[in-house]
Every structure is written in structure tokens, then in C-alpha cells.
Amino acid sequence: MGSIALGRYIPLDSVVHKMDPRAKIMAMLIVLIAVFFPSGWIGYAVLFAAASLMILLSKLSVGFIWRAMRPMLIMLVFLLVINALVVHTGPVLFSIGSFSVYLDAVLQTLYIAVRLLLMIMITTCLTATTKPLDMTLGIEDLLKPFEKIHVPAHEIAMLISIALRFIPDLIDETQRIMKAQESRGVDLQEGKLKEKIQAILSLIVPLFVSAFQRAEDLANAMEARGYMPGEPRTRYKVLKMAGRDYILLACALITAVGIGVLAWAV
Amino acid sequence: MPIAFKDVSHVYSAGTPYEYRALDHVDLEIQEGKMTAVVGQTGSGKSTLVQHLNALLLPTEGTVYILDRTIDANKKPKQLKSLRGDVGLVFQFPEYQLFEETVLKDTAFGPKNFGCTVEEAEKRAKQALQLTGIGPEYYERSPLELSGGQKRRVAIAGILAMDPRVLVLDEPTAGLDPAGTASMMKLFRRLNQELHKTVLIVTHDMEQVYRYCDEVIVVHDGKIRHQESSAEFFKDAHLCNEMGVLPPSLIRLEEMMREFGFAVPQGIVTEEQLAQWIAQEVKNHG
């Protein structure tokens, strides 16, 4: 389980870690939109530089970004193959028998690869530097204005934080049940299809039972402490924007507008 | 062939910042046919230790010998499935592993996995359910609608139905009421004495250890701190304290009486015996 890098929080002591989650979420959204402008290689170079600077500031290692990117490689290879089959424009790069690969096929794949890399770098800047709980607080605050059109901001944030909170528990529970069923002779690796289905069933049924049990316990515990959805609540942790947060937002806006102008000019 | 650990270590998440050595060069021998208690504080490595017995966990270093099989840290293990049939492991709160539609089906699940025919598996399941005190009226009920104690019995029956030679139980009586605890412990003792099963039981309840177990193994910080027959172990209150184990109340009472100058003889192991001795003393001095 320790190998998943994408979306994981890395506790470090950096400026980016200390920034307000709302500022980080907004900045990320703005720059992500900029990634989708067709701004050409110069625009991507600018975005790459900006994202690299953020990663440098957040003290994350290059290896971590690489590990987050790695699962995407298979997809990119697949994409390259499809592009090679479909795209027939530009000069021919090389031919195998009657089959030729064109330059545009490779360029287009590279284009998507760069965009993907940028997106992963930018989102990682947010997810790796923001505690899940802070993130939900930020989301809740950002959704507040939409409460006027009946978006249940607080409930959405509560749902997300509860879901996040239970992920490690459910992983533990799954491993526990797996061991218990293996002790009863279940073989999760080998066996015929019918045995495999039975094996998975012996895992899923107890997992669901205990998940529902936990949900019910949690609901009771929350109600026992007077939790009422929709009622106004005070907060232990109050988010506050500081100077650096405004600077981040300004930088994100300038970058996005700049890229937009560049895309329009091209 | 007894069960033996030779220089066994188990390290979780080796090579990461979360690395944790749960077993630290453990040497251990457990005699077949005995009922042995594994005691120790939370996080001492008890559960890790017992999970090596049916190869759910494999040693990171060292060798485990169990029922003529050798599990070595450096060799790829074989015959794991047959080992799991021979060593029945009951986890903590085993009621969470129930999943079939009926009690009988769930209990027969284990034996079926180990190659029994449906008829044979159900026959064994019925025997096991009878042992744990679940009557035929429950056979066709869903295991999920039983009470907590009944679920526990069904889950334990599910392991007993596999007819293992060694029965390993990780805190089997946690959360049961005193009557339920006593009847469970009596059942394990019966399996040990009448059916000659080797029983290993992880527990915090020293009263039960003193009353039902032959041997005590004290685990501390991933090491075996002490191993002795339970009668000898509990005789020495100082040793118990040193091991961080609270002696059973009967032993503490005897100790207290000796401090007050009563010549309580050694070898009194039940409340009835002590009561008889006191009655005798009162009569003699009356």
C-alpha cells in the first residue's frame, strides 16, 4: 500500500504546506484551466517552469512526482499505438513494410504526455501539501456561495472527510478478513473461476456487513454528540488568508491570463 | 514433532520509514497435546507470533517447524493450504468472517475448501456446531441475524469443522460474558483432553490461564520473556509481577493470607479447595 504516490499527503515543512487550502485549490483550478489552452510549446514551457517552482518550494522530491506519473505510462504507450494507427499527417518518420508512422502521431502523443505531466505536477502540488481535512474545509468554504442555489456545501464536505477517514480502516479490515478466510482454506490467488467467485464473495459480504455496522455506529456517535446537518456550526480551525496566499492567487491568475493571451495570439 | 521457532524474526514494512520489528529472534518450543497460553501486553507481538503457525505470516528471518513441515525465511513455502487445514486459526472477533446464507453452510465452508464432499462437510459442520452448543434449530438461519455470542460460536465451529490437529485462538473470549467465557474455555479444554488437540490460546485473562492451561508463554517486545508450566509460573507472585502479569485472584488471596501468617499449603488451585482448607483450619482451631 505504501507505493501509491498520486494524491497522497506528504508531511513536510514548507511554505506551500502552510498556505491556505482555499488559495491552493483556486490557484490549482486556474492553472489547470490554463493547461487546456492550446498555447503551444512556449506556453507549456512557462507552465512547466511555474509548476516546477511550486514543487521546489514545497520541498517534494522529483522521485515522488515520477512515482505519481508512473501509472500513466501504460496509458501513454497505448495512446501512442492508437495515434500511430490513426494519424496519417506530416512527414513519415519510419516504415515497417507497408505500415508507416507519421511525425504528427508522435507529436500528438507527446503533446498529451506533456499535458498529463503538467496536470499531475499541478494537482500533486495541492494534494501532497494539504492535509485531507484541510482540503475538505477549503472545499466547504469555496462551496459556501453556492448554498444560495441549494448546494449542500457542509454536507458535501462532511461526506468527503468521512470517506477519507474510513479508507485506512477499510484497508485494514479487508486484510483482516482476507487472513481469516485464508485460514479457512480460501485461496485468493489460484483456483477455478467458480472458486474464485466464492473466494471474493467470502471477502465482500463480511466487508459490507462491517462497513454498514461502522456507518451506523458513527451516525449514532455523531447524533449522540448533537450533530445536526444543516444547523450552523462553529469551527475549531478557522481558515485565514495571509499575504502569501494572495500572492499565490495573483501569480496563478497572471500565468493563466498570460497563457490565454499567448494561445489567442497563436 | 513439536512446534518450534528457531531464531525467528518478523519485520513489517521492511525498508520503509514505517519498519517495525514485531518478532525479534524468537526461539520457542511448544509440546504437542498441551494447552498453552500466550500472554503479553498489547503490541507485544502475540498476534504476529500465532499467525506464523499457519503461515499467514512468513518469517523474515529464521525457521518455523510445525507438524513435520519446515517454513524457512529463505525458501519459497510449499503445502501452505494443507498446513492451514492442520492448524486451525481463530482470529480475534471471528464473527466478522461469517458470510454464507445459513449457519450450516458457513460452518461447512472450511471443510469444503479442504476437499471434503458436501455431505462430509455438513456432517462435520453439524458435529462442530454441536460441540460449540449451537442446536439444529439454528442450522437454516442466517448467521448475520444471530446474537454476538452465538455468532462467535458459529465462527469457532467453522474452524473446528476443519478438524485441525492444532487449534490456535486469538483472544477467543474477548467481549463474552462470564458464563460464555467459562463455557468456551471448558470446550477448548475438552478438545485438548478428549480429542488430544494441541491448543494455543492468546489471552489477557489470567484466571482462565491458571484454571485451564498447562503452559504459559510470556511475550514482551517481540521476544519470549518466559516459558513455564502455568502451575509453577503462578506460584511465584514476584515472577508474575516482574513479567507484568497480574496473578489470578485466588493466588493473590493465598499470598495475602500467607502475609497475615496463615500457613496456606502450595497446590491449592480452585476456590473450592481453598474454602475446604479454610473450613478445616477453622474447625481445628475452633
Contacts between the chains, C-beta under 8 A, distances in Angstrom:
chain1	res1	chain2	res2	distance
A	2	B	13	6.6
A	2	B	16	5.6
A	2	B	18	7.2
A	173	B	96	8.0
A	176	B	91	7.0
A	176	B	96	7.5
A	177	B	96	6.6
A	177	B	97	6.1
A	179	B	51	7.2
A	179	B	56	5.1
A	179	B	91	6.9
A	180	B	91	4.8
A	180	B	94	6.6
A	180	B	96	7.4
A	180	B	97	4.0
A	181	B	97	6.2
A	182	B	56	6.2
A	182	B	84	6.9
A	183	B	54	6.0
A	183	B	56	6.6
A	183	B	84	5.9
A	183	B	88	7.2
A	183	B	89	4.3
A	183	B	90	7.9
A	183	B	91	7.2
A	183	B	159	7.3
A	184	B	84	8.0
A	184	B	97	7.3
A	184	B	109	6.1
A	184	B	110	4.2
A	184	B	113	6.1
A	184	B	158	6.4
A	184	B	159	7.1
A	184	B	162	7.2
A	185	B	81	6.4
A	185	B	84	5.9
A	185	B	85	6.3
A	185	B	110	5.7
A	185	B	113	3.0
A	185	B	114	4.9
A	185	B	162	7.2
A	186	B	113	6.1
A	187	B	81	6.5
A	187	B	113	7.8
A	201	B	99	6.7
A	202	B	97	7.8
A	202	B	99	5.2
A	202	B	109	7.3
A	205	B	99	3.6
A	206	B	96	5.4
A	206	B	97	5.6
A	206	B	98	6.7
A	206	B	99	5.1
A	209	B	96	7.3
A	209	B	99	7.8
A	209	B	144	6.3
A	210	B	96	5.5
